Amino acid sequence: MASADGGTHGPLGIIAGGGSLPRRLIARCRDEGRAVFVLALEGAAEAPTVAGVPHAWCRIGAAAAGLDMLRAQGVSELVLAGGINRPTLAMLRPDWRAAKFLARVGYRALGDDGLLSAIVKELEREGFCVTGADRLLGDAELPEGALGAVMPDADAAADIGRGLRLARAIGALDIGQAVVVQQGLVLGVEAIEGTDGLLRRSAGLRRAGPGGVLVKVAKPAQESRADRPTIGPQTVALAAECGLVGVAAEAGATLLLDRAEVVRRADAAGIFVVGVRAE
């Protein structure tokens, strides 16, 4: 696998949070014969992610130790992959290196995307080449249109349109990427709990009658190398479990994990998954 500048320079470093994206990257590297080294973040990454893979566990606030481990493994290219719940400063317990960074960027003043953008720039300042998971996976972008057998009806299409406008608005404020809309009513907006938490919270707020759509888009000016909107089999399973009729996400900007399984689960549950353009 080639790095972002066209060459290969030792193992790909994966700073891993939760979810299936880090595992997808590891599998792609294995298929293409590229070595990896996973820096698994404590409290976020899952043990199965690093099974049988060169790795080290690192506390999120231990920046100096993490950078030293990456350099000791000969890593020059990095990808950030997987979900991380933003900790408080007390939970973070920053070491001297992390504290210096946070003092400079203003941890409390930054939203999630602003903080991730600052982290990417800091890693580049340290000499690493940071690339996006989409460039490494290649074929994982959500296309425009319906993926499976189910299409949104007129009511769902209206909810999608409203959801797109709302998701863009909260994204511009660096709050979240997703909303749930039913019959024109906003059941929930994504905040610190992430998309899975949004779905679970919205399940208890559904109104009687049909409908309920998860709409997910990229934030304007988002640092796409660190936090692209992502949907996968878990998203579909949760949407169905929570009584929604479908999932709509921004085509060309959303990572689609395990397309075949997404389609299988959506068709089995009788819900739609559709890629839409967000103006």
DRENLODO-112606 format. One record per residue (C-alpha): x, y, z; residue in one letter; residue number from 0. Coordinates in steps of 0.02 Angstrom, whole numbers. Layout:
+--------+--------+--------+---------+-----+
:   east :  north :     up : residuo : num :
+--------+--------+--------+---------+-----+
:      X :      Y :      Z :       A : NUM :
...
+--------+--------+--------+---------+-----+
***
This chain:
+--------+--------+--------+---------+-----+
:   east :  north :     up : residuo : num :
+--------+--------+--------+---------+-----+
:      0 :      0 :      0 :       M :   0 :
:     70 :    169 :    -49 :       A :   1 :
:     77 :    312 :     71 :       S :   2 :
:     -1 :    481 :     34 :       A :   3 :
:    159 :    544 :    -47 :       D :   4 :
:    173 :    392 :   -161 :       G :   5 :
:    298 :    287 :    -65 :       G :   6 :
:    300 :    166 :     79 :       T :   7 :
:    393 :    208 :    238 :       H :   8 :
:    382 :     70 :    366 :       G :   9 :
:    222 :     12 :    447 :       P :  10 :
:     64 :    112 :    437 :       L :  11 :
:     27 :    184 :    608 :       G :  12 :
:   -155 :    171 :    658 :       I :  13 :
:   -211 :    273 :    808 :       I :  14 :
:   -362 :    168 :    851 :       A :  15 :
:   -522 :    213 :    940 :       G :  16 :
:   -680 :    109 :    948 :       G :  17 :
:   -786 :     30 :    812 :       G :  18 :
:   -748 :    -69 :    656 :       S :  19 :
:   -650 :     59 :    554 :       L :  20 :
:   -479 :     16 :    630 :       P :  21 :
:   -512 :   -169 :    595 :       R :  22 :
:   -559 :   -128 :    416 :       R :  23 :
:   -395 :    -36 :    392 :       L :  24 :
:   -295 :   -178 :    470 :       I :  25 :
:   -380 :   -303 :    354 :       A :  26 :
:   -343 :   -195 :    201 :       R :  27 :
:   -160 :   -181 :    249 :       C :  28 :
:   -151 :   -369 :    275 :       R :  29 :
:   -228 :   -400 :    103 :       D :  30 :
:   -103 :   -282 :     22 :       E :  31 :
:     48 :   -345 :    118 :       G :  32 :
:     85 :   -188 :    217 :       R :  33 :
:    142 :   -195 :    397 :       A :  34 :
:     43 :   -100 :    528 :       V :  35 :
:     72 :    -41 :    704 :       F :  36 :
:    -82 :      1 :    807 :       V :  37 :
:    -77 :    127 :    947 :       L :  38 :
:   -235 :     74 :   1039 :       A :  39 :
:   -313 :    210 :   1146 :       L :  40 :
:   -365 :    148 :   1318 :       E :  41 :
:   -549 :    166 :   1352 :       G :  42 :
:   -590 :    179 :   1167 :       A :  43 :
:   -509 :     40 :   1064 :       A :  44 :
:   -573 :   -137 :   1082 :       E :  45 :
:   -463 :   -288 :   1121 :       A :  46 :
:   -518 :   -387 :    965 :       P :  47 :
:   -454 :   -244 :    856 :       T :  48 :
:   -273 :   -278 :    901 :       V :  49 :
:   -279 :   -468 :    915 :       A :  50 :
:   -131 :   -539 :    820 :       G :  51 :
:    -71 :   -366 :    765 :       V :  52 :
:     85 :   -271 :    823 :       P :  53 :
:     17 :   -144 :    945 :       H :  54 :
:     34 :    -49 :   1108 :       A :  55 :
:    -97 :     21 :   1224 :       W :  56 :
:    -85 :    204 :   1268 :       C :  57 :
:   -182 :    318 :   1383 :       R :  58 :
:   -263 :    459 :   1284 :       I :  59 :
:   -174 :    593 :   1385 :       G :  60 :
:     -1 :    512 :   1370 :       A :  61 :
:     53 :    603 :   1214 :       A :  62 :
:    242 :    592 :   1241 :       A :  63 :
:    237 :    403 :   1268 :       A :  64 :
:    125 :    380 :   1117 :       G :  65 :
:    238 :    479 :   1002 :       L :  66 :
:    391 :    385 :   1066 :       D :  67 :
:    308 :    216 :   1031 :       M :  68 :
:    261 :    267 :    854 :       L :  69 :
:    437 :    325 :    816 :       R :  70 :
:    514 :    170 :    894 :       A :  71 :
:    413 :     64 :    771 :       Q :  72 :
:    475 :    165 :    621 :       G :  73 :
:    305 :    241 :    585 :       V :  74 :
:    302 :    393 :    472 :       S :  75 :
:    125 :    382 :    402 :       E :  76 :
:    -23 :    391 :    519 :       L :  77 :
:   -210 :    369 :    509 :       V :  78 :
:   -334 :    412 :    646 :       L :  79 :
:   -477 :    287 :    648 :       A :  80 :
:   -621 :    245 :    764 :       G :  81 :
:   -730 :    334 :    888 :       G :  82 :
:   -670 :    419 :   1047 :       I :  83 :
:   -780 :    497 :   1179 :       N :  84 :
:   -705 :    666 :   1219 :       R :  85 :
:   -640 :    659 :   1398 :       P :  86 :
:   -642 :    798 :   1525 :       T :  87 :
:   -474 :    871 :   1574 :       L :  88 :
:   -485 :    778 :   1739 :       A :  89 :
:   -511 :    613 :   1649 :       M :  90 :
:   -378 :    655 :   1519 :       L :  91 :
:   -237 :    677 :   1646 :       R :  92 :
:   -123 :    754 :   1514 :       P :  93 :
:     63 :    724 :   1523 :       D :  94 :
:    184 :    868 :   1494 :       W :  95 :
:    174 :    848 :   1304 :       R :  96 :
:    -16 :    843 :   1299 :       A :  97 :
:    -28 :    986 :   1424 :       A :  98 :
:     85 :   1095 :   1316 :       K :  99 :
:    -25 :   1060 :   1164 :       F : 100 :
:   -188 :   1091 :   1257 :       L : 101 :
:   -124 :   1254 :   1330 :       A : 102 :
:    -81 :   1315 :   1156 :       R : 103 :
:   -244 :   1266 :   1067 :       V : 104 :
:   -367 :   1299 :   1209 :       G : 105 :
:   -453 :   1134 :   1246 :       Y : 106 :
:   -614 :   1208 :   1316 :       R : 107 :
:   -632 :   1332 :   1172 :       A : 108 :
:   -630 :   1202 :   1034 :       L : 109 :
:   -770 :   1091 :    972 :       G : 110 :
:   -733 :    913 :    920 :       D : 111 :
:   -686 :    956 :    741 :       D : 112 :
:   -579 :   1103 :    795 :       G : 113 :
:   -487 :    991 :    918 :       L : 114 :
:   -461 :    853 :    790 :       L : 115 :
:   -396 :    978 :    662 :       S : 116 :
:   -273 :   1042 :    792 :       A : 117 :
:   -217 :    864 :    831 :       I : 118 :
:   -186 :    827 :    647 :       V : 119 :
:    -82 :    985 :    630 :       K : 120 :
:     16 :    940 :    787 :       E : 121 :
:     55 :    766 :    720 :       L : 122 :
:    115 :    844 :    557 :       E : 123 :
:    222 :    965 :    658 :       R : 124 :
:    299 :    811 :    739 :       E : 125 :
:    349 :    749 :    567 :       G : 126 :
:    212 :    621 :    532 :       F : 127 :
:    114 :    612 :    369 :       C : 128 :
:    -70 :    602 :    418 :       V : 129 :
:   -186 :    526 :    288 :       T : 130 :
:   -371 :    488 :    286 :       G : 131 :
:   -448 :    317 :    304 :       A : 132 :
:   -543 :    346 :    142 :       D : 133 :
:   -381 :    360 :     42 :       R : 134 :
:   -318 :    198 :    114 :       L : 135 :
:   -481 :    102 :     90 :       L : 136 :
:   -512 :    172 :    -83 :       G : 137 :
:   -684 :     98 :   -116 :       D : 138 :
:   -775 :    146 :     43 :       A : 139 :
:   -864 :    307 :     -4 :       E : 140 :
:  -1053 :    304 :      2 :       L : 141 :
:  -1123 :    324 :   -174 :       P : 142 :
:  -1276 :    425 :   -219 :       E : 143 :
:  -1442 :    332 :   -221 :       G : 144 :
:  -1520 :    185 :   -130 :       A : 145 :
:  -1407 :     39 :    -88 :       L : 146 :
:  -1537 :    -96 :    -60 :       G : 147 :
:  -1712 :   -145 :   -112 :       A : 148 :
:  -1805 :    -16 :     -6 :       V : 149 :
:  -1830 :    163 :    -64 :       M : 150 :
:  -1885 :    313 :     41 :       P : 151 :
:  -2067 :    363 :     15 :       D : 152 :
:  -2127 :    543 :      1 :       A : 153 :
:  -2141 :    566 :    190 :       D : 154 :
:  -1967 :    498 :    219 :       A : 155 :
:  -1898 :    606 :     78 :       A : 156 :
:  -1971 :    760 :    163 :       A : 157 :
:  -1891 :    709 :    328 :       D : 158 :
:  -1725 :    683 :    240 :       I : 159 :
:  -1734 :    859 :    166 :       G : 160 :
:  -1769 :    935 :    336 :       R : 161 :
:  -1635 :    827 :    415 :       G : 162 :
:  -1504 :    885 :    290 :       L : 163 :
:  -1536 :   1068 :    331 :       R : 164 :
:  -1530 :   1036 :    517 :       L : 165 :
:  -1375 :    926 :    510 :       A : 166 :
:  -1284 :   1059 :    410 :       R : 167 :
:  -1333 :   1189 :    540 :       A : 168 :
:  -1270 :   1091 :    690 :       I : 169 :
:  -1114 :   1043 :    592 :       G : 170 :
:  -1075 :   1226 :    560 :       A : 171 :
:  -1077 :   1250 :    749 :       L : 172 :
:   -961 :   1098 :    771 :       D : 173 :
:  -1092 :   1007 :    875 :       I : 174 :
:  -1120 :    845 :    780 :       G : 175 :
:  -1149 :    763 :    612 :       Q : 176 :
:  -1321 :    683 :    627 :       A : 177 :
:  -1503 :    711 :    668 :       V : 178 :
:  -1657 :    601 :    682 :       V : 179 :
:  -1817 :    671 :    607 :       V : 180 :
:  -1992 :    596 :    608 :       Q : 181 :
:  -2143 :    675 :    523 :       Q : 182 :
:  -2049 :    841 :    519 :       G : 183 :
:  -2011 :    835 :    705 :       L : 184 :
:  -1832 :    832 :    768 :       V : 185 :
:  -1816 :    686 :    888 :       L : 186 :
:  -1633 :    716 :    923 :       G : 187 :
:  -1470 :    794 :    867 :       V : 188 :
:  -1301 :    712 :    885 :       E : 189 :
:  -1191 :    783 :   1021 :       A : 190 :
:  -1056 :    708 :   1131 :       I : 191 :
:  -1138 :    535 :   1136 :       E : 192 :
:  -1107 :    500 :    951 :       G : 193 :
:  -1224 :    425 :    822 :       T : 194 :
:  -1259 :    263 :    915 :       D : 195 :
:  -1307 :    361 :   1070 :       G : 196 :
:  -1417 :    476 :    967 :       L : 197 :
:  -1510 :    327 :    895 :       L : 198 :
:  -1539 :    249 :   1066 :       R : 199 :
:  -1598 :    414 :   1140 :       R : 200 :
:  -1715 :    448 :    994 :       S : 201 :
:  -1797 :    277 :   1008 :       A : 202 :
:  -1889 :    331 :   1164 :       G : 203 :
:  -1950 :    491 :   1081 :       L : 204 :
:  -2030 :    418 :    924 :       R : 205 :
:  -2209 :    472 :    895 :       R : 206 :
:  -2352 :    358 :    848 :       A : 207 :
:  -2363 :    325 :    663 :       G : 208 :
:  -2237 :    294 :    525 :       P : 209 :
:  -2069 :    368 :    494 :       G : 210 :
:  -1908 :    413 :    578 :       G : 211 :
:  -1749 :    442 :    479 :       V : 212 :
:  -1567 :    458 :    530 :       L : 213 :
:  -1482 :    591 :    425 :       V : 214 :
:  -1293 :    609 :    432 :       K : 215 :
:  -1180 :    734 :    341 :       V : 216 :
:  -1004 :    802 :    349 :       A : 217 :
:   -976 :    962 :    445 :       K : 218 :
:   -931 :   1113 :    338 :       P : 219 :
:   -740 :   1132 :    333 :       A : 220 :
:   -722 :    967 :    428 :       Q : 221 :
:   -550 :    888 :    449 :       E : 222 :
:   -591 :    738 :    342 :       S : 223 :
:   -430 :    646 :    383 :       R : 224 :
:   -483 :    628 :    564 :       A : 225 :
:   -672 :    621 :    572 :       D : 226 :
:   -773 :    582 :    417 :       R : 227 :
:   -955 :    531 :    443 :       P : 228 :
:   -965 :    342 :    441 :       T : 229 :
:  -1105 :    215 :    428 :       I : 230 :
:  -1095 :     26 :    437 :       G : 231 :
:  -1191 :   -130 :    487 :       P : 232 :
:  -1204 :    -71 :    668 :       Q : 233 :
:  -1286 :     91 :    611 :       T : 234 :
:  -1416 :     -3 :    511 :       V : 235 :
:  -1449 :   -129 :    649 :       A : 236 :
:  -1475 :      9 :    778 :       L : 237 :
:  -1585 :    113 :    661 :       A : 238 :
:  -1698 :    -39 :    635 :       A : 239 :
:  -1698 :    -83 :    820 :       E : 240 :
:  -1750 :     95 :    862 :       C : 241 :
:  -1897 :     89 :    743 :       G : 242 :
:  -1831 :    204 :    606 :       L : 243 :
:  -1878 :    179 :    424 :       V : 244 :
:  -1709 :    223 :    351 :       G : 245 :
:  -1537 :    300 :    351 :       V : 246 :
:  -1483 :    442 :    236 :       A : 247 :
:  -1302 :    501 :    230 :       A : 248 :
:  -1203 :    621 :    123 :       E : 249 :
:  -1145 :    538 :    -37 :       A : 250 :
:   -961 :    560 :    -77 :       G : 251 :
:   -921 :    619 :    100 :       A : 252 :
:   -974 :    470 :    206 :       T : 253 :
:   -871 :    313 :    236 :       L : 254 :
:   -973 :    155 :    205 :       L : 255 :
:   -907 :      4 :    300 :       L : 256 :
:   -949 :   -171 :    237 :       D : 257 :
:  -1071 :   -125 :     99 :       R : 258 :
:  -1134 :   -303 :     72 :       A : 259 :
:  -1178 :   -325 :    255 :       E : 260 :
:  -1259 :   -152 :    262 :       V : 261 :
:  -1371 :   -198 :    116 :       V : 262 :
:  -1411 :   -370 :    188 :       R : 263 :
:  -1462 :   -300 :    356 :       R : 264 :
:  -1562 :   -156 :    281 :       A : 265 :
:  -1659 :   -270 :    164 :       D : 266 :
:  -1691 :   -396 :    303 :       A : 267 :
:  -1758 :   -258 :    416 :       A : 268 :
:  -1859 :   -175 :    277 :       G : 269 :
:  -1773 :     -6 :    294 :       I : 270 :
:  -1681 :    101 :    166 :       F : 271 :
:  -1501 :    160 :    159 :       V : 272 :
:  -1477 :    302 :     37 :       V : 273 :
:  -1337 :    418 :    -14 :       G : 274 :
:  -1395 :    597 :    -40 :       V : 275 :
:  -1315 :    759 :    -95 :       R : 276 :
:  -1307 :    896 :     36 :       A : 277 :
:  -1311 :   1068 :    -42 :       E : 278 :
+--------+--------+--------+---------+-----+
***
